[in-house]
Amino acid sequence: MAWTDFRVLTLSTNSYPYINLTARESGEYRKTTGATFSGSLHTRKGTSVAIVHVSILIAVIILGNMKDYVLSIYADRFDKSVTKRDVMWKILCEHYFQKFIEPNDTVLDLAAGYCEFINNIRCGKKIAVDLNRKTKFMANKDVIVYQTLSTKLPKSLSSKVDVVFVSNFFEHLESKNELIDTLKEIHRVLKPGGRIMILQPNIRLVGNQYWDYVDHTLPITEKSLLEAFHLTQFAMEFQKTRFLPYTANSKTPAIPLFIRAYLMFPPAQLLMGKQTFVIGRKLETTLATER
């Protein structure tokens, strides 16, 4: 007997899973797992309703366990370095990223995680988007938090955002289609001429270490970002191919003086930089490249 034909997707900094189900199955199984369901269920001809329900339930139980497992990975990876990362991001925001943000800008931090960027940047209005339950507790009081998918940003934000910031997120997406769909949503919420700022591990520079994290699924380079921009109505306005080291997960303490020195000394970035920083502008065609 045929199994039901359904998709399993993961999308977010903590990889919340969901299955495409009808509204009826969604109502029945949401209480069982706490998972989020959307879309439609397609079954092969001759498949009984009972077998369909059993197969869905098995998959949902597996996904529920997967969600808890991935959450534990992030807790283990980041909880112990919250203070260190906050120190690092304060310096990065003040001495680098702030020059791209105007005082009255509305800034959306996509996959905000522990809110290190959005808490430390100065702007007119702050928005954080993530599926991580901890985000709303880590955000400062002046940050509006939405718990939603990157492919389903709030409709109320359409053409309301000046800058979208995305850091270390795209490598967690399940497919290139999800990357394109995410960029389309970012395009929708940006004002005309609005900008997207992306800080992203570059697999061309990182090499095989890119896959040392079990939740890395999508390889990204500066060239694939450029092509994705073309497909989603963005123009590359700024590109710094080698910027930050691959990871801050080390036993070395975050020393503000050293971080500022790194930002002020481009040769160090050319030697150690494994993350690429780019800025794309909605509906603009100007290209300025720094290497």
C-alpha positions as MATLAB code, in Angstrom:
seq = 'MAWTDFRVLTLSTNSYPYINLTARESGEYRKTTGATFSGSLHTRKGTSVAIVHVSILIAVIILGNMKDYVLSIYADRFDKSVTKRDVMWKILCEHYFQKFIEPNDTVLDLAAGYCEFINNIRCGKKIAVDLNRKTKFMANKDVIVYQTLSTKLPKSLSSKVDVVFVSNFFEHLESKNELIDTLKEIHRVLKPGGRIMILQPNIRLVGNQYWDYVDHTLPITEKSLLEAFHLTQFAMEFQKTRFLPYTANSKTPAIPLFIRAYLMFPPAQLLMGKQTFVIGRKLETTLATER';
ca = [
       0.000    0.000    0.000;
       1.347    3.440   -0.981;
       2.520    5.941    1.593;
       1.276    9.502    1.524;
       3.260   11.899   -0.628;
       4.373   14.791    1.587;
       7.343   17.123    2.051;
       9.406   17.723    5.169;
      11.120   21.106    5.361;
      13.364   22.830    7.891;
      13.820   26.584    7.878;
      15.124   28.883   10.617;
      18.057   29.346   12.942;
      16.663   26.513   15.018;
      15.302   24.540   12.047;
      11.660   24.224   13.016;
      10.104   21.509   10.841;
       6.705   21.487    9.241;
       4.744   19.214    6.936;
       2.329   20.163    4.173;
      -1.077   19.100    5.483;
      -4.701   20.001    4.963;
      -6.396   22.244    7.514;
      -8.093   19.193    9.011;
      -4.845   17.280    9.620;
      -3.266   20.504   10.850;
      -5.887   20.805   13.552;
      -5.552   17.162   14.567;
      -1.781   17.001   14.866;
      -0.750   20.463   16.029;
      -1.752   19.524   19.569;
       0.318   16.335   19.348;
       3.664   17.925   18.442;
       3.471   21.700   18.579;
       4.722   21.772   14.992;
       3.493   24.272   12.409;
       1.531   22.982    9.427;
       0.507   24.629    6.193;
      -0.347   23.826    2.594;
      -2.130   20.760    1.257;
      -1.877   16.996    1.594;
      -1.683   14.828   -1.517;
      -2.244   11.069   -1.332;
      -1.831    8.449   -3.989;
      -4.900    6.817   -5.399;
      -6.043    3.843   -3.344;
      -4.315    4.888   -0.122;
      -6.641    4.465    2.809;
      -7.330    7.342    5.184;
      -6.209    5.235    8.142;
      -2.785    4.497    6.627;
      -2.396    8.152    5.628;
      -3.038    9.260    9.195;
      -0.644    6.678   10.604;
       2.158    7.687    8.228;
       1.633   11.373    8.996;
       1.649   10.724   12.727;
       4.908    8.765   12.490;
       6.529   11.565   10.509;
       5.282   14.223   12.920;
       6.643   12.338   15.926;
      10.028   12.053   14.199;
       9.991   15.781   13.365;
       9.059   16.706   16.905;
      12.099   14.843   18.174;
      14.234   16.475   15.469;
      13.105   19.926   16.582;
      14.122   19.252   20.188;
      17.462   17.858   19.004;
      18.297   20.902   16.881;
      17.253   23.257   19.681;
      19.637   21.474   22.022;
      22.447   21.930   19.481;
      21.916   25.690   19.448;
      21.653   25.889   23.219;
      24.941   24.022   23.558;
      26.614   26.046   20.821;
      25.566   29.557   21.888;
      24.246   29.708   25.449;
      27.714   29.574   27.002;
      29.063   32.380   24.803;
      26.268   34.959   25.119;
      28.419   37.534   26.936;
      31.365   37.054   24.587;
      29.200   37.381   21.492;
      27.495   40.500   22.834;
      30.885   42.158   23.369;
      31.911   41.228   19.823;
      28.697   42.512   18.250;
      28.810   45.798   20.148;
      32.173   46.487   18.532;
      31.069   45.262   15.103;
      27.956   47.432   15.179;
      29.610   50.571   16.519;
      32.778   50.416   14.440;
      31.529   48.906   11.192;
      27.847   48.147   10.530;
      26.548   51.423   11.983;
      27.917   53.405    9.038;
      25.378   51.659    6.792;
      22.398   52.469    9.062;
      20.710   55.884    9.276;
      19.373   57.162   12.648;
      15.724   57.015   11.504;
      15.908   53.712    9.612;
      13.534   50.848   10.314;
      15.797   47.811   10.593;
      14.686   44.168   10.470;
      17.082   41.522   11.780;
      16.137   38.272   10.019;
      17.017   35.082   11.914;
      17.903   37.366   14.800;
      18.768   34.526   17.165;
      19.991   36.030   20.419;
      19.562   39.585   19.045;
      23.220   40.546   19.244;
      22.927   42.754   16.160;
      19.529   44.359   16.620;
      20.131   45.096   20.309;
      23.367   46.946   19.545;
      22.579   48.839   16.346;
      21.234   52.397   16.570;
      18.196   53.115   14.399;
      14.661   54.485   14.453;
      12.672   51.227   14.726;
      13.910   47.716   15.494;
      12.339   44.444   14.357;
      13.573   40.898   15.008;
      12.308   37.823   13.152;
      13.121   34.266   14.203;
      11.490   30.941   15.028;
      13.678   30.554   18.103;
      11.554   30.840   21.247;
      14.476   32.495   23.050;
      14.567   35.482   20.705;
      11.741   37.358   22.419;
      13.495   36.963   25.780;
      16.882   38.096   24.444;
      15.513   41.158   22.625;
      15.694   44.570   24.291;
      12.421   46.304   25.141;
      12.629   48.531   22.064;
      12.671   45.526   19.684;
       9.471   44.201   18.085;
       9.741   40.410   17.758;
       7.914   38.227   15.218;
       8.096   34.437   15.442;
       7.625   33.360   11.832;
       9.284   31.761    8.822;
      11.647   33.762    6.630;
       9.423   32.854    3.678;
       6.306   34.199    5.425;
       7.186   37.606    6.826;
       4.257   39.593    8.274;
       2.029   41.169    5.623;
       1.895   44.342    7.720;
       5.600   44.947    6.997;
       5.183   45.311    3.221;
       7.288   48.290    2.024;
       7.870   49.384    5.645;
      11.538   48.440    6.195;
      14.648   50.434    5.255;
      17.261   47.760    5.990;
      17.114   43.974    6.421;
      20.149   42.443    8.113;
      20.865   38.718    7.723;
      23.801   37.063    9.465;
      24.843   33.413    9.227;
      21.428   32.183    8.184;
      21.286   31.207    4.524;
      23.591   28.208    5.048;
      20.833   26.704    7.231;
      18.173   26.808    4.515;
      17.004   23.510    3.094;
      17.209   24.425   -0.598;
      18.020   27.096   -3.152;
      14.290   27.549   -3.667;
      13.946   28.554   -0.025;
      16.784   31.041   -0.456;
      15.030   32.625   -3.442;
      11.669   32.648   -1.626;
      13.300   34.292    1.401;
      14.904   36.984   -0.770;
      11.549   37.631   -2.433;
       9.963   38.180    0.978;
      12.770   40.528    1.957;
      12.210   42.420   -1.287;
       8.507   42.737   -0.433;
       9.016   44.235    3.024;
      11.711   46.701    1.922;
      10.833   50.231    0.933;
      11.751   51.288   -2.627;
      15.521   51.651   -2.600;
      15.754   49.694    0.670;
      18.822   47.581    1.360;
      19.632   44.038    2.408;
      22.869   43.481    4.365;
      24.177   39.917    4.394;
      27.021   38.486    6.488;
      27.560   34.947    5.260;
      30.122   32.120    5.534;
      31.604   31.613    2.069;
      32.160   27.935    1.210;
      34.783   28.864   -1.376;
      36.891   30.418    1.396;
      35.973   28.061    4.234;
      36.377   24.792    2.355;
      35.352   21.500    3.936;
      35.058   23.086    7.392;
      31.791   24.546    6.122;
      30.212   21.155    6.835;
      31.575   20.814   10.380;
      28.199   22.052   11.641;
      25.491   19.444   11.237;
      22.838   22.090   10.487;
      24.685   23.574    7.492;
      22.793   22.445    4.401;
      23.140   25.084    1.653;
      26.540   26.073    0.156;
      26.881   29.807   -0.513;
      29.558   31.907   -2.232;
      29.705   35.567   -3.206;
      28.908   34.538   -6.791;
      25.797   32.566   -5.849;
      24.591   35.541   -3.782;
      25.064   37.802   -6.802;
      23.055   35.453   -9.011;
      20.330   35.168   -6.364;
      20.191   38.975   -6.249;
      19.632   39.117  -10.015;
      16.783   36.627   -9.725;
      15.022   38.613   -6.985;
      15.319   42.229   -8.171;
      18.334   43.296   -6.088;
      21.461   45.065   -7.307;
      24.804   44.392   -5.643;
      25.781   47.736   -4.127;
      28.714   46.701   -1.944;
      30.814   43.554   -1.643;
      33.571   42.667    0.805;
      34.486   39.115   -0.111;
      36.840   38.491    2.826;
      35.642   40.057    6.033;
      35.243   38.157    9.327;
      36.724   34.811   10.401;
      34.519   31.756    9.902;
      33.432   31.349   13.510;
      33.648   33.067   16.887;
      33.197   29.766   18.723;
      36.626   29.541   20.338;
      38.032   29.716   23.848;
      39.710   33.029   23.049;
      37.975   35.894   24.896;
      36.441   38.756   22.930;
      38.846   41.655   23.516;
      37.427   44.948   22.169;
      40.869   46.347   21.340;
      41.736   43.323   19.184;
      38.376   43.389   17.382;
      38.726   47.108   16.585;
      42.288   46.521   15.358;
      41.064   43.736   13.057;
      38.400   46.010   11.577;
      40.960   48.767   10.995;
      43.570   46.489    9.359;
      42.337   45.135    5.978;
      45.397   42.840    5.467;
      44.241   40.836    8.505;
      40.840   40.457    6.884;
      42.419   39.254    3.630;
      44.339   36.649    5.621;
      41.661   35.503    8.075;
      38.365   36.505    6.465;
      36.145   33.525    5.611;
      32.793   35.326    5.772;
      31.561   37.577    2.992;
      29.648   40.808    3.581;
      27.415   42.201    0.838;
      24.763   44.891    0.486;
      22.021   44.704   -2.096;
      19.650   47.527   -2.983;
      16.055   47.036   -4.072;
      15.525   48.228   -7.656;
      18.927   49.888   -7.857;
      21.717   49.163  -10.340;
      24.796   50.829   -8.807;
      27.715   48.501   -8.129;
      30.501   49.376   -5.714;
      32.951   46.650   -4.749;
      35.561   46.581   -2.009;
      37.933   43.633   -1.910;
];
